[in-house]
Amino acid sequence: MSSKRVHFDNGRGERLAARLDVPVDETPLAFALFAHCFTCSKDFKAVANIARALNQARIGVLRFDFTGLGQSEGEFAEQTFSRNLDDLVAAADYLATYQQAPAILIGHSLGGAAVLHAARRIASAQAVVTLAAPSSPEHVTNLLGEDGIRTLEQDGAAEISIGGRPFMLRREFVEDLRAQAAEEAIREMRKPLLVLHSPRDRIVDIEHARRIFEAAKHPKSFVSLDQADHLLSEPADSRYAGQIIAAWSARYLDAETLAQAKRQDAAQKRTVAQTDAEAGMYTNVLAGGYALVVDEPASHGGTDLGPTPYELLAAALASCTTITLQLYARRKKWPLNSVIARVSHDKVHAEDCEHCETAEGKIDVFERRLELQGNELSDEQRERLLEIANKCPVHRTLESEIRVTTELE
């Protein structure tokens, strides 16, 4: 994905820091707005993984730091839940002005409670997603404990420790939380809702997910995050959550807009790949409007989350072969039901290749085995199809002289 730092005003004269994540060709089909957990930040690893998964599905993401957190201006101690909602609306306004109005609202933990409340104020939102969210924002007061609440009532402020860092909460913050009509907000939201929660969450019990789900109107969906903890500490859990969100959200995006964008992508006949240093060898690819992932196995320093470049090359040869044979059989009206091409790639010493012209060094060898399914195919037809396989366009390209030109942009 392509990620850049941006800033916007929260409406109270404070600049909020954000990251804008877009697909590799920088032309997202839709945008999501992400609200992070209480005292977390936009740069939280799980948030980045979810954004990357959404980018893979051509969905851009704006993730930002709430007032007084991360790199945003303002004092955290002066924050209230209502002001968090104002920050969300300001972020949505920023997207609407400079990119596209957000179609998807995503919130993690207290950020999930925030998007449930803010959804009524963000008209562009077509769908809402919560991750490990409390059914009521007042759940945050549990972090204070009895002693903390007593101190808050007496002194008007109390300090809590989260992740080893001290944060000051004022009485106004807690009173604002208690004033929120949580179930009413969920019932009146009337937007498609996806609830993701782990039964092993020790910070926000899964009972909260049940309350959110029951209060919401249809359409609504629930997905268990199974072994995940509250912060989705394991990368596999946040990647999985991102993939689920991307697949679910696609149903609620404008179908004609998506179709038109894909037609434009296909017309450009352009393939784009991007590999980020922090992602190792994990590579996002956009080919003809379709998103792919390329990687390397762990034994070669990769994360093994996608096929290797050579495996994609073998796939191109295999698929070109099967398509070519089906087109030929269709034109001839031959009874070819199905074609299976199994292709493997290797590098061998030239002296070991009896059919190769090169005598020194190593050469690339693609071994292709064909299975032609069709009981009524004659032996002559099968032999002819074997000849046609060697004439598929990718096969010809691989055996012809190839030039690759490269220049810097």
N, C-alpha and C positions, 0 to 999 in steps of 0.2 A: 504494500500500500504506500501511497504518498502522504506524508504527514507534515503539516506545517503549523507553526505557532501563530495564533491570532488573539486579538483582544476585543472586548466590547464593553460598553457602559451598562451598569446594572440599573440605571435610572435614578440612582442616589449619588451620582458623581464619582463612583468608584469603578476602576477598571478591573474586569475579570479576565483571567488568563484562560486560554482554551487551546485545544488542538483540533484541527480539521483534518480528518482522515478520509482520503478518497481513493478509488481504484487506480490501478497503474496508469490508465489512460486519462485520468482526471476528469472523467465524464460520468459521474454516478447517475443512476436512473431515479434514485430517491434518496432522501436523507433521514437519518435517525438522530435524535437528541438523547444523550446519555447523562443521567444523574447518578453520581457516585455515592458510596455509603457515607455514614456519619463520620466526620474527621478524616476520611480518605482523600484522595486527590485524583485528578484526571490521568495521572501517569501511573496509577496502580496497574500492576502487570496483568491482572485478570481483565481489566477494562480494555487494555491494549489488545489482548488476545481476542476479545469479543469484537472489537472494532475491526481487527484484521479479517475475521471470519465474515463479517458483514460486507466489508470491501470486496471480498472474494465473490460475493453475490451481487456486486455492482451497487451496493448501498453505501453512501457516504455517511460519516459519523462526526458529530460535533460533541466533544467531551470537554467539560470545563470545570474549573475549581470554584466552588461556592465562595461567597464573600468571607475573607479572613482565613481561607485555607489555601494550601499550595502556594501558587505564585499570584493569587488574586489579592487585590487591595482590600482594606477594611479590617475591622476587629472581629474575630470570631465571637468574643464574649458579648458583643452587641447584636449578634444574630438571633433571629427567631425563625420558626418554621414558616411563618407567613412571608418573611423576607426571602427565604429559600425559594418559595414559590414565585416570588417576583423575579429572582435570578433566573429561574427556568423560563419564564415568559420573555425576559430580556434576551436570553439565548435563542429562543425561537424567533424573536423579531430580527435578531442579527442574521440568522440563516435565511429568513424570508427576504431580507434586504440584499444580501450579497451572494446567496447561492439559491436554494429552494427552501420553501417553508417545510418544516419537518413533518414527515408522514408517519413516523414511528417514534414513540416515547418509550425509553428504557430506563428503569431505575433499579439500583442495587441497594438492598437494606433500607435505610431511611430514605434514600433516593427513590426507592420503589414506592414508598408511601407518598413522596412528593409528586411523582408523576401521576398517581391516582387522583390527587387533588388538583393538579395543574391541568389535567386533560380537558376540563370544561372551559379553561381559559385559552387553550391553544386550538383554534378551530381547524387548522390544517391536519391535525393528528388523525390518522386513519386507524391506528392500532396502538395498544399499550402493552408493555411487557414489564413484569416485576421479577426480580431475582432476590430470593431470601428476604422478602420485605415483611415488615410488621403490619398487621391489619390495622393498627392505630399508631400514629406517630408518637403517642404518649408512652409507648414502650421504651423510648430512650430514657425515661426517668428511672427505669430499673437499674441503669448503670450507676446511679447515685447511691443506692442502698438506703437503708433506714437512717443511718447517721448522716449521710449526705443530704437527704431530704430535710432532716431536722435542721441542719446547718443552713440550708437554703432558706427555709422558712424564717429562721432567726436573723440571719445576716444579709439575706437578699442575694447571696451568691455562694457557690460551692465549687470546689475543684474536683475533677474526676481525672483518672489516669486511663488512657486508652493506648495500647501498644507501647507502653512505657513513656508516653508523652503526656504532660499535664494540660488540661483544658479547663477553662473557667466557664461555668454555666450561671446565668443570672435567673432570678425569679421570673422575669418577663418571658424568658425562653420556655420555661416549664409551664407557665400559665397559658402561653400561646398554644403549646402542644395539647394541653387539656381542653382547650376551647374548640379543637377541630372535630367536626362531625364526620368521623371517618366512614362509617357504613353508609351514611347518606351520600357522601361524595362518590363512593364506589357504585352505588345503585344509580345515581344520576349521571354517571359518566357516559353510559350508553355507547361504548366503543368496543370493538373486539379486544379481548384480553387474554394474554398468555401468562400463566403463573408458573414460575420455576422455583422449586424449593427442595432442599435435601432433608430427608427424615433424620439425618444425623446432625443437623444444625443445632449447636448448643448455645448460640447467641440469640437466635430468633426461632423459637420452636415451630415445627411444621403445623401446629394448630392454627397459627396465624394464616398460613396458606389456605387452610380450609375456610376460615372466616371470609377471607377476600373472595375466594371462589364462590361461596354460597351467596354473598352479597351482590356479586356482579350479575348483570343480565347477559343472556346469550347474544352473540357467540362468545364462548369462553373455553379455554383449554388449560390443562394442567400437565406438567412434565416433571417427574421426579429426577433430581440430580444425584440420586442414589448415594454414592460414597463421598460426595463433596462436603467440605466444611463450609462455614459461613462465608469466608473470604475467597472461596474457590482457589485455594492456594496451589493446588496441583494444576499445571498448565493444561493437562488433558481435559479437566473439568470445565475450564473457561472456554476452551476451543469447542468442546461439545455444546455448551450453552449457546455460543455464537452461531454454530451451524443450525441448531434447532430454531433459534430466533430468525435467522435468515430464511429458512425454508417456510416457517409459519407465516412470516410477514408478507412473503411474496403473494399470498392469496388476497391480501387486502390492499395491494398497490394497484394503481390504475393500469389495467391490462393493455389498453390501446397505446398509452405512453410507452410502456415496456416494449411492445411489439414494434412501434415506430423506431425506437432507439436501436433495437437489434437489427432492423433493416438497414439503418444508416451505418452501423458498425460493419455489417456484412458487405455493404457496398464499398467501404474503404479498403477491404482486403488487407487489413493491417494486423500484425501480431506484436504485442508489447509484453516484455518481461521485466520484472523488477525484483532484485535481491537486496535486502537490507542487512547491514552488518550485524544488528542485534538479533536477527532471525536465523543466523547461521547460513545454511544453504537453502532454506525454505524460500521458494520463488513463486511469486504471483504471475500468472500469465493470462493475457486476454487475447483470444484468437477469434476473429470473426464475430465479436460480440459475446463470446462464451468464455467463462472464467475457468481456468485450470490451475492446478498446483503441480510444481515440479520440485523434487528434492533429491537428496542422496541418502544412501543407507547410513546407519549409525557408524558402521565400520569405516566409512570414508569421511566422517566428521559431520554428517547430516543428521536430520531428525526423523527420517524415514516416514514422512507424512504424504509422500506422493511419488509417482514414478520418476526415474532418472531421465535426463535428456535423451540418452540412447534408447531407453525403453519407449519413449514417445516416438522416436524415429522408427523403431520397429513396429509400433502401433500404426504409424502412418502407412508403412508398407503393407501391413496385414489388412488394414481396413480398405486401402485403395484396391488391393487384390480382390477382396470379396465383393466390393461394389462393382468393379469392372466385370467380373464374371457374371454377376446377376444381371447387369445391363445387357451383356452379350447374349445370355441365355433367354432373356425376355424378348430381345429383338428377333432371335431365331425361333422363339416359341418352343424351347426345349424344356423338358420336365425337371428343372433344377429347383429343388425345394429350399435348400439351404447350403451355404458355403462356410466352412470354418478354416481359417488360416492361422497356423501356429508358427510364429516367427521368433527366432532367437538370434542374438548378435554376439559376436566374439571377435577378438583380434588374434590372428595366427601369423606365424612366421611365413614369409613368402615362399620359402622352399618347400613348405608343407602343402601348398595349394597347387595342385596339378593343373587346374584350369586358368590360372592367373598369369598375366603377362609380366608383372613385376617379379623380379628374381631376388630382391634384397629387402631387408627390413620387415615390418609387419603390415598386414593389410586387414581391412574390415571384411568380415564374412557374415552375411545374413542367411541363415538356414530357414527355409520356408517349407512347411508341410501342409498340404491341402486335403481337406475332407469334403467330398462332393456328395451331398445327400439328395437322392432321387432315384428310386428303384428302377424307373423306366429309362434312365440314361443308358445309351449304347456305349460300347467300348470306344467307338470312333468319336463320339461326342465328348467323352471324358478326356481323350487324348487332345482333342482340339481345345478344350477348356484349359488344359495344362499349358498349351502354347500361348493362349490369350493371357494367362496369368503373367507371363514374362513381358507383356506389353502394357501393363498398367502404368499410368503416368508417373507415379512415384518410383516404380522400378526403373523406368527409363531415365528419370532424373538422377537416381543414385548411380547409374552406370554411365552417365554422360559426363562431359566436362562441366564443372561447376565453378562459377565465380561468385565470391562474396565480397562486396565492397563495404567499407566501414568509414564513417566520418563522425566527428564530434559535433554535438548540438550545443 
